[in-house]
């Protein structure tokens, strides 16, 4: 009999850690799935950049939190139930001694959950700061240091309940003076931290969006600049046309028109039509040559703005110099009308 008992006890103790690990892994998988779905919602539906999505919270903190919940529910099976059956609760009032024992147990569990929530919230804030930097630090601190301890306390209360406890009711909630003082001090500290960091965080967010807008604008002008650089090749088209050859760089409709002249037009008329198209290509090349310089300086201007505001985002407490005037503010060289291959017509 003793051997059987030892064998069973050994088997149970060997199986318990494995069971807890599986519960923790299951919780981590659920947390990772929820985090991945929320990340996809932020990125694809709300159209936010990856730098603006709290990936560390969704893909690291969520799995950790759900792993903790999974392992905790393994230790407390009643906590797995969404709604506890009526027979779970005591039908008779508890004695004073039983109430005291239950009160110590529940308080310990609630404070453990509250403290764990503070640790998890601080970890979430640190990881989020490492990923997104100053623009979201105030927002993240305010949420994580309030929500995580709150849910941790609720989870702790749930884990601290045992069969035979009285059915919980809001009317039974009692706070000791020491508890109220601790909570008041904690939330006052959280509010002070959020307010103090909001000024730096708000400035960093402004610089962040300015840097992003400068990068976007630089990309737009870079596209125009690339088109102008491509239009420099029209000078070669003009030379080919004046030599009586049809270049590959002109429009297909112009090629077809010039080929049709071989059968219907005189050499003098063909030379005249080739010359007209060559003049147009030459004019576009000259305009592009002038615009390349202007748009190059504009692209460099917005790239420097992006660098300036990106640096300001990393050090939002430092003053930022006013933006210099944009080069070429008067206007680039005169562009031809739509349909002639200018950036505005494409």
C-alpha positions in Angstrom: 0.0 0.0 0.0 2.8 2.4 0.9 4.6 1.7 -2.4 1.4 2.4 -4.3 0.9 5.6 -2.5 4.4 6.8 -3.1 4.1 5.8 -6.8 0.9 7.7 -7.2 2.3 10.7 -5.4 5.4 10.7 -7.5 3.3 10.4 -10.7 1.1 13.3 -9.6 4.1 15.5 -8.8 5.8 14.7 -12.1 2.7 15.5 -14.1 1.8 18.8 -12.4 4.7 20.9 -13.8 4.0 19.6 -17.3 0.3 20.5 -16.9 1.2 24.0 -15.7 3.5 24.4 -18.6 0.8 23.4 -21.1 -1.6 25.9 -19.5 1.0 28.6 -19.7 1.8 27.8 -23.3 -1.9 27.8 -24.2 -2.4 31.1 -22.6 0.7 32.5 -24.4 -0.7 31.3 -27.7 -4.1 33.0 -27.0 -2.3 36.2 -26.1 -0.1 36.1 -29.2 -3.2 35.5 -31.4 -5.0 38.5 -29.8 -1.9 40.7 -30.1 -1.4 39.7 -33.8 -5.0 40.5 -34.6 -4.8 43.9 -32.8 -1.5 44.7 -34.6 -3.1 43.8 -37.9 -6.1 46.0 -37.1 -3.9 49.0 -36.2 -1.7 48.5 -39.3 -4.2 47.6 -42.0 -7.5 49.1 -40.9 -6.3 52.2 -39.1 -3.4 52.7 -41.6 -0.8 53.3 -38.9 2.9 52.7 -39.6 4.7 49.9 -37.8 6.6 52.5 -35.7 3.2 53.9 -34.4 1.9 50.4 -33.5 2.7 49.2 -30.0 4.1 45.9 -31.3 6.0 45.2 -28.0 2.7 45.3 -26.1 0.7 43.2 -28.5 3.4 40.6 -29.4 5.4 40.4 -26.1 3.4 41.6 -23.2 0.1 40.0 -24.2 1.6 36.5 -24.5 3.3 37.0 -21.1 0.2 38.2 -19.4 -2.0 35.3 -20.8 0.7 32.8 -19.9 0.5 34.0 -16.3 -3.3 33.8 -16.4 -3.0 30.3 -17.9 -0.7 29.0 -15.2 -2.8 30.7 -12.5 -6.0 29.1 -13.7 -4.2 25.7 -13.6 -3.5 26.3 -9.9 -7.1 27.5 -9.3 -9.5 25.4 -11.4 -12.7 27.4 -10.3 -11.2 30.5 -12.0 -11.6 28.9 -15.4 -15.4 29.1 -15.2 -17.1 32.1 -16.7 -20.0 31.8 -14.3 -19.7 29.8 -11.1 -22.4 27.4 -10.1 -24.7 28.2 -7.2 -23.3 25.3 -5.1 -19.8 26.9 -5.2 -20.9 29.6 -2.7 -21.7 29.1 0.9 -25.4 28.9 1.9 -24.8 29.8 5.5 -23.0 32.8 7.0 -19.4 32.2 7.9 -18.1 32.4 11.4 -15.9 35.3 12.5 -12.8 33.1 12.3 -13.7 31.8 8.8 -14.3 35.4 7.7 -10.9 36.5 9.0 -9.1 33.6 7.3 -11.0 34.2 4.0 -10.2 38.0 4.3 -6.5 37.4 4.7 -6.5 35.0 1.8 -8.4 37.3 -0.6 -6.4 40.4 0.4 -3.1 38.5 -0.2 -4.3 37.4 -3.6 -5.6 40.8 -4.6 -2.4 42.6 -3.6 -0.4 40.0 -5.4 -2.4 40.6 -8.5 -2.1 44.3 -8.1 1.6 44.2 -7.6 2.0 41.9 -10.6 0.0 44.3 -12.6 2.3 47.1 -11.7 5.4 45.1 -12.7 3.7 44.1 -16.0 2.6 47.7 -16.7 6.1 49.0 -16.0 7.6 46.3 -18.3 5.1 47.2 -21.0 6.0 50.9 -20.7 9.7 50.2 -20.9 9.3 47.9 -24.0 6.9 50.4 -25.7 9.4 53.2 -25.0 12.2 51.1 -26.6 10.1 50.6 -29.7 8.1 53.8 -30.1 10.2 56.3 -28.1 9.0 59.5 -26.5 5.9 60.3 -28.6 3.8 57.7 -26.8 5.5 57.4 -23.4 2.9 59.5 -21.5 0.0 57.7 -23.1 1.5 54.3 -22.4 2.4 55.1 -18.8 -1.1 56.4 -18.1 -2.8 53.3 -19.5 -0.4 50.5 -18.4 0.1 51.7 -14.8 -3.6 51.9 -14.3 -5.2 49.1 -16.4 -2.7 46.3 -15.6 -2.9 46.7 -11.8 -6.7 47.0 -12.1 -7.1 43.8 -14.0 -4.4 42.2 -11.9 -6.4 43.0 -8.7 -9.6 41.5 -10.3 -7.7 38.4 -11.4 -6.2 38.1 -7.9 -9.7 38.3 -6.3 -10.9 35.7 -8.7 -8.0 33.4 -7.9 -8.4 33.9 -4.2 -11.9 32.7 -4.1 -12.5 29.1 -2.9 -15.5 26.8 -2.7 -17.6 27.6 0.3 -16.9 31.4 0.2 -19.9 33.7 0.4 -21.3 35.0 -2.9 -19.5 38.3 -3.7 -21.5 41.5 -3.6 -20.6 45.2 -4.0 -22.2 45.9 -0.6 -19.6 43.7 1.1 -16.6 45.7 -0.2 -14.8 47.4 2.6 -11.5 49.4 2.3 -9.2 49.9 5.3 -7.8 53.3 5.8 -4.3 52.0 5.0 -5.5 50.5 1.7 -7.2 53.8 0.7 -4.0 55.7 1.5 -1.8 53.3 -0.5 -4.2 53.5 -3.5 -4.5 57.2 -3.3 -0.7 57.6 -3.2 -0.2 55.2 -6.1 -2.7 56.9 -8.4 -1.4 60.3 -7.4 2.1 59.2 -8.4 0.8 57.7 -11.7 -1.1 61.0 -12.5 1.9 63.1 -11.7 4.2 60.9 -13.9 1.6 61.1 -16.8 1.3 64.9 -16.4 5.0 65.5 -16.2 5.8 63.3 -19.2 2.9 64.7 -21.3 4.7 67.9 -22.3 7.8 66.0 -23.5 5.7 63.3 -25.1 3.4 65.8 -26.8 6.4 67.7 -28.3 8.0 64.4 -29.4 4.7 63.4 -31.1 4.6 66.7 -33.0 8.2 66.2 -34.1 7.5 62.6 -35.1 4.6 63.6 -37.4 6.6 66.5 -38.9 9.5 64.1 -39.6 7.1 61.6 -41.2 5.4 64.3 -43.3 8.8 65.6 -44.4 9.8 62.1 -45.6 6.5 61.7 -47.5 6.9 65.1 -49.1 10.6 64.3 -50.0 9.3 61.1 -51.7 6.8 63.1 -53.8 9.4 65.6 -55.0 11.8 62.7 -55.6 9.4 61.2 -58.0 9.1 64.5 -59.8 12.8 64.8 -59.9 13.2 61.4 -61.3 10.8 62.3 -64.1 12.7 65.5 -64.8 16.0 63.5 -65.0 14.4 61.1 -67.4 13.2 64.0 -69.5 16.8 65.1 -70.0 17.0 62.2 -72.5 14.6 64.2 -74.8 17.7 66.1 -76.0 18.9 62.9 -77.6 15.5 62.4 -79.1 15.8 65.9 -80.7 19.2 65.0 -82.2 17.8 61.8 -83.6 14.8 63.5 -85.2 17.0 66.2 -86.8 19.1 63.5 -88.3 16.0 62.0 -89.9 15.6 59.0 -87.6 12.7 58.0 -85.3 14.0 57.7 -81.7 12.6 55.1 -79.3 12.0 57.7 -76.6 9.1 59.5 -78.2 5.4 58.7 -77.8 4.0 55.8 -79.8 1.4 58.1 -81.5 4.3 60.3 -82.8 6.2 57.3 -84.1 3.1 56.1 -86.0 2.6 59.5 -87.4 6.2 59.9 -88.6 6.1 56.4 -90.1 3.0 57.3 -92.0 4.8 60.2 -93.7 7.1 57.8 -95.6 4.3 56.9 -98.0 2.3 60.1 -98.2 4.6 63.1 -97.7 7.4 64.8 -99.5 10.9 64.9 -98.1 10.5 68.7 -97.3 7.3 68.1 -95.4 8.8 65.2 -93.5 11.8 67.3 -92.5 9.4 70.0 -91.4 7.3 67.6 -89.2 10.4 65.9 -87.8 11.7 69.4 -86.9 8.5 70.4 -85.1 8.7 67.3 -82.9 12.4 67.8 -82.4 11.8 71.4 -81.2 9.3 70.2 -78.7 11.6 67.5 -77.4 14.5 70.1 -77.2 12.2 72.5 -75.3 11.2 69.8 -72.8 14.8 68.8 -72.3 15.8 72.4 -71.5 12.9 72.8 -69.0 13.9 69.5 -67.4 17.5 70.7 -67.1 16.4 73.8 -65.3 13.9 71.9 -63.0 16.5 69.2 -62.0 18.4 71.8 -60.0 15.3 73.2 -58.4 13.8 69.9 -57.5 17.1 68.5 -56.3 17.4 71.3 -53.8 13.7 70.8 -52.7 14.3 67.1 -52.1 17.5 67.8 -50.1 15.5 70.5 -48.1 12.8 68.0 -47.0 15.4 65.3 -46.3 17.2 67.7 -43.9 13.9 68.6 -42.3 13.2 64.9 -41.8 16.6 64.4 -40.1 16.1 67.5 -38.0 12.7 66.5 -36.7 13.8 62.8 -36.2 16.6 64.1 -34.0 14.1 66.4 -32.2 11.9 63.4 -31.6 14.7 61.6 -29.8 15.5 64.7 -27.7 12.1 66.5 -27.4 13.2 68.7 -24.4 15.7 70.6 -26.6 14.7 73.7 -28.6 14.3 73.4 -32.3 15.3 76.1 -34.8 12.6 77.4 -37.2 12.4 75.9 -40.6 14.3 77.8 -43.3 12.4 78.9 -46.4 11.9 76.2 -49.0 14.3 76.6 -52.0 12.7 77.4 -55.4 9.6 78.8 -53.6 9.0 81.2 -56.6 8.4 78.3 -59.0 10.3 75.8 -61.1 10.9 76.5 -64.8 7.8 76.9 -66.9 6.3 73.5 -67.7 4.5 72.6 -70.9 0.8 72.1 -71.1 -0.8 68.8 -70.0 -0.2 66.0 -72.6 3.3 67.1 -73.4 5.1 64.8 -70.9 5.4 67.1 -68.0 5.2 65.9 -64.3 1.9 67.6 -63.9 0.3 65.6 -66.8 1.4 62.2 -65.6 
